[in-house]
Every structure is written in structure tokens, then in C-alpha cells.
Amino acid sequence: MDNIKLADINPEQGLTGSQVQKQIESGNKNTAEKSLTKSVKEILTDNIFTLFNLINIVLGALVFYTGSYKNLLFLGIAVINTIIGIIQEIRSKRQIDKMVLLAEDKNTVIRDSKEVQLLPEDIVLGDIVQLSRGDQVPVDGEVVISKSMQVDESQITGEAKTITKQSGDELTSGSYLVGGSGRMLVTKVGSDTFVNHLSNEASQGKDAPSILLNIINRIIKALSIVIVPLGVILFVVKLYQGLGINRSILGTVAAMIGMIPEGLVLLTSMTLAVSAMTLARKRTLVRDLPAIEALARVDTICLDKTGTITSGDLKFESIISLVDSTSIDQLKEMVGAITYGTGDSNETAMAIKNEVVNPQIPVTAVEAFSSERKWSGVEVAGEGAYILGAPQFITKKLNSKVQKQINEYAADGYRVLAIAQADHLATEQPLSNPKIIGLLLISDVIRPNAKNTFNYFRSQDVNIKVISGDDPVTVSSIAKNAGIENANQFIDMSTVNDNDDFGKLAADNTVFGRVTPDQKKRLISGLQDSKHTVAMTGDGVNDILALRQADCGIAMASGSEVPRVLLILY
């Protein structure tokens, strides 16, 4: 790193001015997120310089030469058609550019022991970034100071889980702090960051061509080959008949215009434009007009579970006691003591707080939820430790009866958490004498209109595929409850190799769990290789490659973006 070692950077002081300058000169500076839309220049070029417009301009120039300006009205069709395309694409571009993967807010960076406000593109490798609740992580880095830092990575992983970060843990650009605060050391900038890597790959993707417009363009190309020699012959014949140059030109142009399907071109553009306006009233933004046509031809829809089938909210279902000596009310008190005592604010904790009141039990020690431990807990004087978390991470010695119960609840679509007691909390080593005494069932809330929607797709012979980053068993059960056919055919994509046949995997299964962003893209590509027209819906950064690969990408806005736009058709 040009004599600047990351390990030597003091999180209280940050980089000095000279070190920052050296990083900039070395090219270790962050870059702005690459736009996923065309530039205004590209939009103008693509809409103006077309074969249809070229033919009309040449014919218009010939009419202009004759001085018969009233006969130039046919150019209005070309002008209107071009304006419709330009206005629609620029309008969509402006809306989509507002919904970038990374917020454009300034970040607090420590330099020369002082706090400075910088845009993400001004951050350099080795900077110390101060993060607080509600902040988005602008670049990839490593936690150097954590004050109960809780991070929501659902936009990255697709899993609606809040993760507690400790010093030394990695932070990924695009994730959010939902609790606590801390500082991170910037370890990646520019194209090396997760978000910029995805943006660069997505921007290299090609938009799905419009079959209808391609057919029209082929007709125009074929006609241009025919009408040019015919036009020349017709012009010569008219001259031979003694009509004069001007009348010969006007007669020839009139005949050639009659051969060009100008009305069809305008009708197509008007139809797509009116469709885009209709969708806009339903809070759906169309980025490219041909996407409307692609949507009509879709025979396979790939869905992301979180935020698409489910609302993203969790619901407290019930508590099951596994020992006669502990009642349901006692287990609720224990769960309340853990949830309120740790101060966790993740989705699971909020679901519990909605059903369980604070028992006001004083605690002597606290361990917040950690993605490594997969449990949280508190110590209560005279009672030992209360633990809540993933059963297999609390104890490795689950008896067969409890394991069977857990598997049955998981197969029904529940998230199963174990309630346990231990002698005391232990972070670095296994818990001391843990004993599971109860189970807590949490469910994902399925969107109210999900079943009706999937029934409609089934009546239209549209296949549904669920592609998620969550556990395949849980996703399969949720998909089954939502009314998706063949939801029992699922696969854990973490067991799949890069050399496997993704086309066969996509054809043989309905639910795909533990899927990476690249695997989502390859699954859709596999379906397309089998001649399917594929639509992909998603609401996270982890879906962007798949959205661009699909014939029709449907990006579902979330959070503060919902009032502005609900969907974007790619």
C-alpha cells in the first residue's frame, strides 16, 4: 500500500493529509457508483439515428428541394415517434438514477484526528469511517471499533437478519447500521468494492431486444433494399413522361412513403407509451419501452422470497415448553429478559417485543446476538444464564426427540429458536452446561395477495421459481403456504459447484436456497437457454445481476423509495 500499512492506522487519528494525498496519487481512491442507465447522449443517439428516421430524412430532403413544404407533413410521424422514445427514456432515467445502490449522503471520516464530511467517492484506502445508527456502509471495510454495532445485510444476502459486528468483522458496502455505532477501516475502494463490482457487471449486460420492434426494423430494412431501386426506376419513368424534376420527385417520394409502414411504427410506439403511462399511474416505472412487450411474453417468473412473497416482517407465533417444570409463562419471562436485556433491535427481537412485555428482570451480564454464535443471552443473579438462539449452536448434543420437533416445525415454515439455560455466559468457548427447555416459533408474514397472484400466474401457464438466500427448507415451506406449485422440489445451492449444469438445475427444481448473486444470474441464463422468456423480481443489491440478465427485470423499491415508485421494468 505504498508504505502505508492498514494495520498501523490508528482508528482515533485516521490518515494524515499527506497520506491521503499519497493514496490519491497511487490510485487508491474510491469512485462513484456507475450508473445503470444510459446517458442522455446515448438516449438521443439511439432514438434519433435509426434506419426509419434516415429514410424519412432523405425523402424529406428531396421534398424540401422541390419547395413543396406542405408535403413535409409525413416527417411528423418520425418526429413524434422519436420524441416519445426520448421523453420516456429520459424520464425513467431521472427516476432510476435517484434510486442508486448507495446513498449520496456525506460520510463522517476521521482524518488528522478530526471528523470531516466526505462523499463516498472522496474516501481513500485506509480511511477510518465513523458509522452511526441509520448510516449506510459506503465501501467495504473492517470494524475497528464496535459499540453494539448491529448491521442489516438483507439487501446484500437476501436474509432478513440483523447481525452484531465486533472488531475484526468485515462490513460490506450497501449494508445499513440499524443499531449501535462504531468505526470501520476502509479495506477496498473503487471497482474492488462489492457494490461497484455488481454495478460494473450489471452495466455490461445487454437489454433484452424487442421482438416486435425487431420485426418492424427487419421489414424496413427489406423494404429499403426494394424501394431504393424501385424509386430510381419510378423517378426515371416520370421524367421520361415529361413531368419535370419537381413533380417527378414528389410522385416518387409519395409512392415510396406508401411502401413504408409508418403508421405501424407510430402505432407501436404510441401503444407502448400509453402502456407506460398506465403503469405509471399504478406506481410502476418503465425504464425501457420494450420491457412492456417482454413482460407480455414471460412464461417463467423468478421471485426472491424476502420482500416479494413475504412482507419482510416477522411474527411471533408461539412458545413450546419441553420440560414439565417450566411453564409457558415462565418461558415468556425468560424470552422477555433476554430480548429487553440485550437491547437487540433486529426483526426477531421486534417480533418478540410485540407479543412479550418487559418482565423487568435485572441482569448481571449481557451477550448481544452475533452471526458467529447465532445466539444471545443474559445472566440473572441466582438463576444462571438465559439463552435464545439457533438450537444447533447452543448445544451440539440435541436429543433425537427435540431434533425431530425442530425439524417438523422448520418443515412447516417456522423459524425455530431454542430457549435454554446455562450455568453462565461464555463467548469464546461453548456454553457451560446448556439445557434446552423450550422452543420459540417465528414466522415470515406472507403478503396478503400472494396466493391470488400465484393462482393468476398458474391460470396463465406461467411457471414460478423461488430464488432466495435463505434456508431452502424454510423457503420451500413458505412457498408451499403461498400456493406455489411443486414447492417441495428444492435445492441448497451452497452444495452446487460452478461446473454443474445450471440449466438442468433450473428445470428440475422450483425453490433454490442459499443462492449467491452470481448463481441467480446463471440460473436465469439456464432457463433462457431452454427457450424460456424469464422475468425476475427482486428488492436487494443481491438481485441486481439477475435483474439485468432476465428478459424482464422487475425491481421492487423498498424503504423510503416506496412513495415514489413501486416497480421498475427493465
Secondary structure, DSSP 8 states (H G I E B T S, - for coil): -TT--GGG--TTT-B-HHHHHHHHHTT-B------SS--HHHHHHHHHS-HHHHHHHHHHHHHHHHT-GGGGTTHHHHHHHHHHHHHHHHHHHHHHHHS-SS----EEEEETTEEEEE-GGG-BTT-EEEE-TT-B--S-EEEEEEEEEEEE-HHHHS---EEEE-TT-EE-TT-EEEEEEEEEEE---GGGSHHHHHHHHHHTS-----HHHHHHHHHHHHHHHHHHHHHHHHHHHHHHTT--HHHHHHHHHHHHHHHS-HHHHHHHHHHHHHHHHHHHHTTEEESSTHHHHHHHH--EEEE-TBTTTEEEEEEEEEEEE-STTS-HHHHHHHHHHHHHHHT--SHHHHHHHTTS-------SEEE---TTT-EEEEEETTTEEEEEE-HHHH-S---HHHHHHHHHHHHTT-EEEEEEEESS--SSS--SS-EEEEEEEEEEEE-TTHHHHHHHHHHTT-EEEEE-SS-HHHHHHHHHHTT-TTTT-EEEGGG--TTS-HHHHHHH-SEEES--HHHHHHHHHHHHHTT--EEEEE-SGGGHHHHHHSSEEEEE--GGGTTT-SEEE-
